[in-house]
Structure formats: C-alpha cells, structure tokens
Amino acid sequence: MHNPSSTQVKIVTADPSAIGLFGLAIVTLVASSQKLGLTDGLSLVIPWAIFLGAFAQLFACIHDAKHNNTFGMTAFGAYAFFWFATATSWMVKMGVFGSELAGAVDGKQLGFAFAGYLVFTLFMTIGAMETHKVLFFIFVLIDLLFIGLTFDAFGAPEAFHKLAAFAELGIALLSLYGCGAAVLNTHFGKVFLPVGRPFGIFKARS
C-alpha cells in the first residue's frame, strides 16, 4: 500500500517589534506635542494615530501571532485598537460625524476606558520585566500615561494632564531607541544598542 510522503514547510518571518515600536514612537511624539502645548488642535494628529499608532501596531500584532508570541501580539493589538478608538473619539468630539454625536459627548466615558487600559498595562508591565529593560520602562511610562489620562478625564487637577504629556513624550523617545535597537541588533547580529537583560524574577534568564 502506497503511503504518500508529507513535507513540512517552515515559514520564517522577521521580528515585527521594530515596526510596532516605531508606530508607537511616532504617534506618541506627535500626540505629546499637542498635550504639551507645542502644537495646536488634533486635525493632524488623527492621521498619525490611525496609520502609525493603529495600523503599524496592528501589523506587528498579526506577525507576532505568527511567531506564537502571545505577549507581543496582545500588547501591539491592544494598543493598536486603542489608537483606532482614540482617533475616532477625537473625530466625534470635533463634529466629523455630526453635531448630534458631538453634542452628546461625556468625557468621563473615556476615563473608564483609560482606567481599563491602566489595569491592562499594569499586568503587561509585569510581563515586560522578563523581556528586556527598555521595554519594561516603556510600559512604566505607559502606566504613568494612563494614570494621567484617567484622572484628567474625571476632572482632576492640571498636574495629571502634564503627567500624561511628559509620560507620552518619554514613551516616544524610549520607543525610538527600542526600535533602533531591534533593527540594528538583528541587522548586525550582535548587541549594537543595549536594551538591558530581563530582571529574572519570575523566570530564569535565558
């Protein structure tokens, strides 16, 4: 009896973390400029939120799924959809979808969304401890961003808005470094830009 042979094909894909971090870096850089009062309005923040914050991170999410990287897939996917929702919320407030929606805005609803993302980011920060230190500190800054955004949405003092603004700028700068490290360390096959070893608290260092 003839037994047909089977062939296994391994598909190798590049590490998508660099493009994901790049998307995060650029959108937070542009958005923080508005929060810090360096630029005005949200009209030209929205395209960067959609294409860099959302689509670039969604692309990284999909490819991290192919790598069987649950942590990366979940992180990039969750923040991609955050930026889709944020850009849409801005457009609602600006009246893009009509005056009826714009007139019914309650900013506290965003506060509940930000609070949910804060909880999510806190446990993702624990996971980042066993990836590398640059990623860990990016998540710490995202924690601070969501603390600031949450309290600001509920009408807390201006200091929380400033906390969100400076945290967002820090995310941008550190994510740019992380992107550069991911690209150049892989490209040169050695540590060109150090990212720091995992903490080794919850699992042994490899």
C-alpha positions as CSV (number, residue, x, y, z in Angstrom):
1,M,0.0,0.0,0.0
2,H,1.4,3.3,-1.0
3,N,1.9,5.8,1.8
4,P,2.2,9.4,0.4
5,S,5.1,11.3,2.0
6,S,4.5,14.5,3.8
7,T,6.6,17.6,3.7
8,Q,6.8,20.2,6.5
9,V,7.5,23.8,5.5
10,K,8.8,26.3,8.0
11,I,7.9,29.9,7.2
12,V,10.3,32.3,8.8
13,T,9.1,35.9,9.4
14,A,11.1,38.9,10.6
15,D,10.7,40.2,14.2
16,P,7.9,42.8,13.9
17,S,8.7,44.5,17.2
18,A,10.7,47.2,15.5
19,I,7.9,48.5,13.3
20,G,5.5,48.2,16.2
21,L,7.7,50.3,18.4
22,F,8.2,52.8,15.5
23,G,4.5,53.2,15.2
24,L,4.2,53.8,18.9
25,A,7.1,56.2,19.0
26,I,5.8,58.4,16.2
27,V,2.2,58.6,17.3
28,T,3.1,59.4,20.9
29,L,5.7,62.0,19.7
30,V,3.0,63.8,17.7
31,A,0.3,63.5,20.3
32,S,2.5,64.6,23.2
33,S,3.4,67.8,21.2
34,Q,-0.3,68.7,21.4
35,K,-0.7,67.8,25.1
36,L,2.4,69.9,25.9
37,G,1.0,72.9,24.0
38,L,3.8,72.9,21.4
39,T,1.2,72.4,18.7
40,D,-2.5,73.2,18.4
41,G,-5.5,71.1,17.6
42,L,-6.0,67.4,16.7
43,S,-6.6,67.5,13.0
44,L,-3.1,66.5,12.0
45,V,-2.7,64.2,15.0
46,I,-5.5,61.9,13.8
47,P,-3.8,60.5,10.6
48,W,-0.7,59.6,12.7
49,A,-3.0,58.0,15.3
50,I,-4.6,55.9,12.6
51,F,-1.7,54.9,10.5
52,L,1.2,54.8,13.0
53,G,-0.5,54.2,16.3
54,A,-3.1,51.8,15.0
55,F,-2.1,50.2,11.7
56,A,1.6,49.8,12.3
57,Q,1.0,48.2,15.7
58,L,-1.8,46.0,14.3
59,F,0.7,44.8,11.6
60,A,3.2,44.0,14.4
61,C,0.4,42.2,16.3
62,I,-0.5,40.0,13.4
63,H,3.1,39.0,12.8
64,D,3.8,38.4,16.5
65,A,0.9,36.0,16.4
66,K,2.7,34.1,13.6
67,H,5.7,34.0,16.0
68,N,3.5,32.4,18.7
69,N,4.4,35.5,20.8
70,T,1.2,35.9,22.9
71,F,2.7,38.8,24.9
72,G,3.7,40.8,21.8
73,M,0.5,40.0,19.9
74,T,-1.6,41.1,22.8
75,A,0.3,44.3,23.6
76,F,0.6,45.5,20.0
77,G,-3.0,44.5,19.3
78,A,-4.5,46.2,22.4
79,Y,-2.7,49.5,21.8
80,A,-3.5,49.4,18.0
81,F,-7.2,49.3,18.8
82,F,-6.7,52.0,21.5
83,W,-5.4,54.3,18.8
84,F,-8.3,53.4,16.4
85,A,-10.7,54.2,19.2
86,T,-8.9,57.4,20.3
87,A,-8.8,58.8,16.7
88,T,-12.5,58.0,16.3
89,S,-13.3,59.7,19.7
90,W,-11.4,62.8,18.6
91,M,-13.4,62.9,15.4
92,V,-16.6,62.5,17.3
93,K,-15.7,65.5,19.5
94,M,-14.7,67.6,16.5
95,G,-18.1,67.0,14.9
96,V,-16.8,64.9,12.0
97,F,-19.8,62.5,12.4
98,G,-22.3,65.3,13.0
99,S,-23.4,67.7,15.7
100,E,-25.7,65.2,17.4
101,L,-22.9,62.9,18.4
102,A,-20.6,65.8,19.2
103,G,-23.2,67.3,21.5
104,A,-23.7,64.1,23.4
105,V,-20.0,63.6,24.4
106,D,-19.3,62.7,28.0
107,G,-15.6,62.7,28.6
108,K,-15.9,60.6,31.7
109,Q,-16.6,57.6,29.5
110,L,-13.1,57.9,28.2
111,G,-12.0,57.9,31.8
112,F,-13.4,54.4,32.3
113,A,-11.7,53.3,29.1
114,F,-8.4,54.7,30.3
115,A,-8.8,53.1,33.7
116,G,-9.3,49.7,32.0
117,Y,-6.2,50.2,29.9
118,L,-4.3,51.2,33.0
119,V,-5.2,47.8,34.6
120,F,-4.2,46.0,31.4
121,T,-0.9,47.9,31.2
122,L,0.0,47.2,34.8
123,F,-0.1,43.4,34.3
124,M,1.7,43.8,30.9
125,T,4.4,45.7,32.8
126,I,5.0,42.6,34.9
127,G,5.4,40.6,31.7
128,A,7.8,43.2,30.2
129,M,10.1,42.7,33.2
130,E,11.1,39.3,31.7
131,T,11.6,40.7,28.1
132,H,14.2,43.5,28.5
133,K,14.6,46.6,30.5
134,V,13.9,49.1,27.7
135,L,10.5,47.5,27.1
136,F,9.9,47.5,30.9
137,F,10.5,51.2,31.2
138,I,8.3,51.9,28.1
139,F,5.5,50.1,29.9
140,V,6.2,52.0,33.2
141,L,5.8,55.2,31.2
142,I,2.5,53.9,29.6
143,D,1.3,53.2,33.2
144,L,2.0,56.9,34.0
145,L,0.3,58.0,30.8
146,F,-2.9,56.1,31.7
147,I,-2.8,57.4,35.3
148,G,-2.6,60.9,33.9
149,L,-5.3,60.4,31.3
150,T,-7.7,58.6,33.7
151,F,-7.6,61.3,36.3
152,D,-7.6,64.1,33.7
153,A,-10.8,62.6,32.1
154,F,-12.5,62.7,35.5
155,G,-11.7,66.3,36.1
156,A,-8.6,66.0,38.3
157,P,-6.1,69.0,38.6
158,E,-4.0,70.1,35.6
159,A,-1.0,68.2,37.0
160,F,-2.4,64.9,35.8
161,H,-2.6,66.3,32.2
162,K,1.0,67.3,32.5
163,L,1.9,63.9,33.8
164,A,0.3,62.3,30.7
165,A,2.0,64.7,28.4
166,F,5.5,64.1,29.7
167,A,5.0,60.4,30.0
168,E,3.8,60.3,26.4
169,L,6.9,62.2,25.3
170,G,9.1,59.7,27.3
171,I,7.3,56.8,25.6
172,A,8.1,58.3,22.2
173,L,11.8,58.8,22.9
174,L,12.3,55.4,24.5
175,S,10.3,53.6,21.8
176,L,12.5,55.2,19.1
177,Y,15.5,53.8,20.9
178,G,13.9,50.4,21.2
179,C,13.0,50.4,17.5
180,G,16.6,51.3,16.6
181,A,17.9,48.5,18.9
182,A,15.6,45.9,17.4
183,V,16.7,46.8,13.9
184,L,20.4,47.2,14.4
185,N,21.0,44.4,16.8
186,T,19.3,42.0,14.4
187,H,21.0,43.5,11.3
188,F,24.5,43.3,12.8
189,G,23.9,40.1,14.6
190,K,25.3,41.5,17.9
191,V,24.4,43.9,20.6
192,F,24.8,47.3,18.9
193,L,22.4,49.2,21.1
194,P,21.9,47.5,24.6
195,V,18.4,47.0,25.8
196,G,19.1,45.5,29.2
197,R,18.7,42.0,30.4
198,P,15.4,40.7,31.8
199,F,15.1,41.0,35.6
200,G,15.0,37.3,36.1
201,I,12.4,37.5,39.0
202,F,9.5,35.5,37.5
203,K,11.5,33.2,35.2
204,A,15.1,32.3,34.8
205,R,17.2,34.4,32.4
206,S,17.9,32.6,29.2
